[in-house]
Amino acid sequence: MTRLPTFVAATAVILQITAAYGFAQQGSPSDLEIQQAAAAIEQADGYADIVAATERYAAVIASPRVVQLVDEALQNPALNENQRGVLLLERQLSLDCRALGAATAAKLLAVRVIAAGAVTADTPQQFAATLEKFSPLATVMNAALVRQALDTPGNSWPKPLLPLMEQLARDWPQLGALGAATRMANAATTAPAGAPNAVSSPPPSQGPTLVGHWRRTSIVFETPRDEHLVLNSNGTAETWVVTASGREPVTRGRWTAKGTALSVTWEDGRQWGQPFTFFEGQLVFPNVPNQRQFWEAMR
């Protein structure tokens, strides 16, 4: 699936492009002001930064000129689906800022950034990392806010994303970022074909996830050795080894994942921290040349 650009970065690109039109309207922000607003939004990293940038440049973002320039850009037949979708998001941000004020516009923008993160994340862990940056929203995001953010005229969101985001709003305060992200991925994966919340164009978060029970078998002195690894959705981990002579005690720990890096800190002092990937349903960890280990999913 073609990746959507992150909305924060895309906003800056769009504002820079529209500034190049060079329309000089009395009372409208200058190209320099638009570029400054674009830079501030591009550099925003999380909810607090988005709020600060939106409030600082509210007059620029809310200017009718921004909407006019976006509408001009939408007439370009060379735009691809992603570019058109991001233009519509930029247009909505400007309208929200004008009609609802900077604080509410920033909140709606944050929900849309989270939705884009859900679409582009490869794993629940990646999506959870996005949620962590927007943690202040966990206690205020609800189904009504999600609908206000996503159910807008001309929006390009997949229809099944709306109920999944509404579920996220309910789960996030109770389950935390990783638990909510994992449950959202599972809901997208297990929805029956044709059901209202089935994602017709599945987000990359579908498919193998780190959460689960994994086993790696090796032969040591002609005897099989099974190493088990359990990664729970609440961030806890367990490992033990089974051989022909018996089973070793369980060692517990905690795990985190960021991007394609998995880290586990065990109670006995051991620390794992290596890249991972998936291959034909197997967990490849570590995913390092000449050191790759393949773990099968236990059903």
N, C-alpha and C positions, 0 to 999 in steps of 0.2 A: 504494500500500500504506500502511496506517495505520502511523505511526511508533511504535515502542516508546520509552517514556521511558528516559533513561539510568538504569542501575540505582542509581548512587550517589545521584542526586537523588531517585529514587523511594523509596529506603530511608528517607530523611528524612520524606517525605510519609506513608509508611505508619506509621512510628513515631509521628508526630504524631497521625495519625487514631486509632491504637489507644490512644494515651494518653488520648484523649477519652472512652473507655469508663469510665475512672475506677474500675476494680476495685481495691479495697483489700485485698490479701492480705498477711498477715503474712510478713515476710521477702522480699517481692517489691520490686523497685525502684519508687521513687516516679515519678509523672508527670514531675516535674522532671528526674529522672535520665534517664528515657527521652528527654525532649526534648533534654537535653544531649548524649546519645549520638547522637541524630538530627542535631543541628547539626554535630557533629564529622564524621560520615560524609558529610553533605551537602557540607561544605567540602573534603573530600578530593579532591586533584587528582593522580592517579597512584598508582603502587604504594606508594611510601614513605608517603604520607599515609594510604592505606587500612590499611596495617599498623599505623601508629601509632595511628589512631583505634580500630581493632578491639581492639588490645592494651590500650589505656587503658580502654575501656568493655566489656571482655570479660564481666564479671560481669553487666552489664545486658543485653547482647545475648544471653547464654546463658541468661537466666532463663526458666523454663517459662512465665512469665506472657506473654512475647512470643509464644510459639507459641500459647498459649491465645487471645490477643487476635486473632492472625492467623486462627486457625480460626473465631473468631466473625465476623470480617470477611468470610471466604470464603462465609458463608451468605447474604450479601446478593445477592438475585437481580438487582439493578441493575448489578452489576459487569460491565464489558466485558472482552473477552479480554485486553487489555493489563494492566488492573488486576489481574485474577486471576493472570496470569503473574508479575507483580511481587510480589504477595502470596506466591506459592509460593517465589519466590527469597528473600524476607525470612525465610520460615519455615525454609528450608534453611540460611541463614546462621546462624540461632540454633542449629539442631541441630548444625551443624558446629562451632560455637564451643564447645558443651557437650561434644561427643564427641571432638573432635580437638585442641582448643586454639585459641587466638587466632591464632597464626602460620599454621597450616595453613588455618584458616577464611578468613583474609585472602587467602591464596594462591588458594584456590578461588573466592572472591568476585572476585578480579582476573581470573581466567580467564572468569568469567561476564560481567564488564564488557567484556572484549575481544570475547566472542561477541556481546554486544548491539551493540558498535561495528561488528562485521562486518555485522550485519543492517541497521543504520540508516545506514551510510555511503553517500553518493552516489557517491563515486569511490574508487579505491584510495589516492589521496593523502590523503583524509580519514581513511580507516582507518589508514594509516601514521602519521598524526599521533597517533591513539589509541595505537598500538603504542609509539611513542616514549616516551609517559608511563609505560609499563610495561616499559621496557627491561631491568630486572633479571630479569624472567621469561624472557627470550629463551634463557638458558642452562640453565634448569631446567624449563621447560614441555615435557612430553613427552606421548605418546599416552595413557599411563596417567592422568596428571593431568587431561587434557582429559576423559576418560571419567568420572573421579571427579567432576569439576565439573558436567558436563552430563547425564550419564546417571543422574538421580536420580528417585525416585518422584514422579509427578504433574508432571514438568517439561513446559514448554510450548515447548521448542525444536523447530524443524523438524528432522525426522530427518536430512535430508541435511547439516545443518550440522555434525554430529559428524565425519564423515570429512574435511570441509573444514578444520575446526579441528585435526584430527590432522595433516593435511598442513601447516598453518601452523606447528605445533610443530616439524616437521622442517625447514621452509624458513627460518624466522626467523633462527636462528643463522648460517646460511650465506649467505643472500641479503640480510639486513638488512630493516628495516621495510618500505620501499617495494617492494623486490623480492618479499618474501613476500606482501604485500598484493595486488600485481599478479597474482602467480601464483594466488592464491586466487580472485580475481575471474575470471581466465581459466578456471580449472577449473570454476567455477560456470556460466560462460557456455557452455563447449564440451561439458559433459556431455550425452550422448545422452538423449533423452526417455525416462523410465522407468528410467534407470540408478540404481544404489544411491546415487550421490552427486549426482544431479540435484536441484536445489532446486525443489520444486513451487511454492513461493511465493517467487519470486526476490527476493533482496536487491537494494536499489537500486544496489549496486556493479556489477550487470550493466549491459549497454548500453555506450554510448560511454565511453572512458577517455582521459585525456590521453596516455598512452603510445602512440606510433605515429609515422607519417610523415604530415605535413600539408602541403597546398599551397594557396597563395592566388594567384589570377590577377587581374591588373589590366591596364588598357590605358594605356600611356604614349606619347603622341605617335603614336597609332594603331598601336602595336606591343605585342603581348602581353608581359607581364612576370610570370614565375612565381617566387614566393618560396616556398622550401621550409623546413620546420621539422620536425626530428626530435627527439622526446623519448623517451629510452631509460629502461627500467625501473630502471637503476642510478643515475639522477639526472644523467646527462650529456645534453648537447643539441648539435645541429648546425643550422646554417642556411646557405643559399646562394641565389643568384638566377640564374635562367636567362632569357636574352633571345634574340632572333633573332641577335644578334651573338656570342653565346657564353655561357659559364658562369663566374660569379665563384668565387673560392676559397671553400672551406668555412671558416666561423667556428665555433669550438667554445665551449662554456660549460657551465654547470650550472644545473639548474632545480629548483624546489621548488614545492609547492602546499599551501595551507592553506585549507580551506573552499572558497570559490569564487574565490580569488585565486591567480593564477599569476605566479611571479617567475622571471626568467632573468637570470643574470649572464654576459656574454660576455667572451671573452678580450681583445677589443679595447676594453673599457671600457664598452660600452653595457650598460644595465640595463633590463629590461622588468619592469613590475610593475603588472598590471591585473586586474580581474575577468574571469572567463570563464564560459561556459555552453555547452550543446550545443543545436542546433536541427536536427531532421531529419537526424541523423547528422553534421552539420558542427560544427566547433569555432568558437565565436564568441569572438574574442579580438582586441582588448579588447571586453568587453561594456559599452560606455559609450555613452549616447545620442549620436547624430550622429558617432560614431567607430567603430562596429562594423565588424569585418572578419571575413569568413566563410572558413574554411579547410576544404577537402575532404580526406577520408581517402584516402590512397594505398594501394591494395591490392597 
